[in-house]
């Protein structure tokens, strides 16, 4: 974990509200493990008091790449930052995905929207290739498919409007693949996307008695474990739960660790 | 000549008058890779209760215009957890450790104060009085003069450590609470805590915090905090640690001018982990520019 003044090398439109930010960050970039994130201080973000966390898309040769969608004021203002500008980066943060895949496992990546970018480094660094299932609202929300294919991964796509791949949710092609015989091995899931998607993948893994590594997305403030904003419930003994910090112990947890709140508890 | 930033506050020697505020710097390990804790004026750890406490449900914080509303709900590992896990870590550093404490009853305050006082390596106790008394109608200790007096008296009776009540901002006359604290034997005052606040999601029409309300901190509350420190400083002789929205040395200087003897950096730590060190360095420059030999020469120099 380091605080580094990074330099923007490139910042370009990626279509449909997505942008690619390339940063020279020679201290942070070599340390990044798949599933970790960086906490950026958005330049000229007046009236805001927090950094903004971003998953790392690529990290190589002292360069960090972040692929993000403009979803709020922070990302909207970040969008105006230009190549050559300095940006304060804190990272790498959190605990990412495990890379030691047990023998006989087939890695299965499941992504929703820009969650796909957060899985790229994992696809690159896992000891073997497998299959990626990616879902999104529409064709422009399906990102970096070719990048995964270049690494030798099979990519199965679903869109809610049917504009690319199978029409429907990503669980459609995933279930079909599992029913087909799932590539002659025991699947090991790695997922990043909306919390609803993570819960479905977790439940499916439990039903099949497989493991699922889920990267959770929570509101975050400090990013280093001090403020206790981003806590998630993990199972404790006897049906009880304990808090864990998604910025520190997470953001990746195995689905058996997570205590999912039932609807009646939320009320 | 380089201006002198060192002070003695409530009998504690500080290298510089810039602390990190409770709840914004964890218990030490969180920021230790980024900031040399030995360079801080003091480390005020997140609030400790007698027993471990889970705090509130999520969402726990929301960013608003120039501020942050938090309702963490005082989650903490309890006195034993702190003493076993965190105090030994903090003792590796040459920095005064101030432990913020809280309770749900007067007796709980006294019990946690007594337990921590038995340990080596704690410089002072900061009393968080902005929490409800579950025995007496859930009124806040910090906004009820009688309960405020009793909680200070009860902790004073069980500890020799310097006691620093942290005054709530939502009181009618802060000077009266400051005088009351001084009369009950407080050694210094921390002013102020976060300001009760809330925010609403317009699409769902639900509160943005699980706890509905929370405490506002950050630049939005700085002018409120400056006014509170000014009023309290006129009323008491004990030193005041000013806090509320300090990001820069200029912010901090305002607090010294109205009468604070030290300051704490809080929410700013989330943006810049080394903010407190930057504030201290900036204060030195400010003193040099104004030809003041010591930070002590700036305290209470407001001209009205």
Interface residues (C-beta under 8 A of the other chain):
Chain A: X1 X2 X3 X41 X47 X48 X49 X50 X51 X88 X90 X218 X219 X221 X222 X223 X224 X225 X226 X227 X228 X229 X231 X232 X243 X248
Chain B: X23 X24 X25 X26 X29 X30 X31 X33 X34 X46 X54 X55 X58 X59 X60 X61 X62 X63 X65 X66 X67 X68 X70 X72 X75 X218 X219 X267 X268 X269 X270 X271 X272 X273 X274
